[in-house]
Amino acid sequence: MAEYRVVGVEIEGGSDRGGDPHVSFLCLEDGRRVPKLRAISNLRYGVEGYYTESAGVRAHLRAVGPCSRCGEPYLRADEGATVPDNLLNLPGCAQQKRTTAKRPGPRP
């Protein structure tokens, strides 16, 4: 299974979530944005793995839940509580540049 480093996150509902924030998108080092439900599915079925890295400590993401408040599964990066969950401390995802690929013209 391939593993990818998470470098940013988007949080569901912004600040409306109060004390119960969840990640809605993972932003990966390779530039991809992975929605929460896709990431949870990828983790559960062994398609892809994700990790964070802080101060030289790598923490693998895991799907947990359901949440006691919203009833949905969510993502954590705390290695079974042996290190603090640093997923929510990552910066917000950088604005993704949308570029359109130019089609090559006809060959001479």
Secondary structure, 3 states (H helix, E strand, C coil): CEEEEEEEEEECCHHHHCCCCCEEEEEECCCCEEEHHHHHHHHHCCCEEEEEEECCEEEECEEECCCCCCCCCEEECCCCCCCCCCHHHCCECCCCCCCCCCCCCCCC
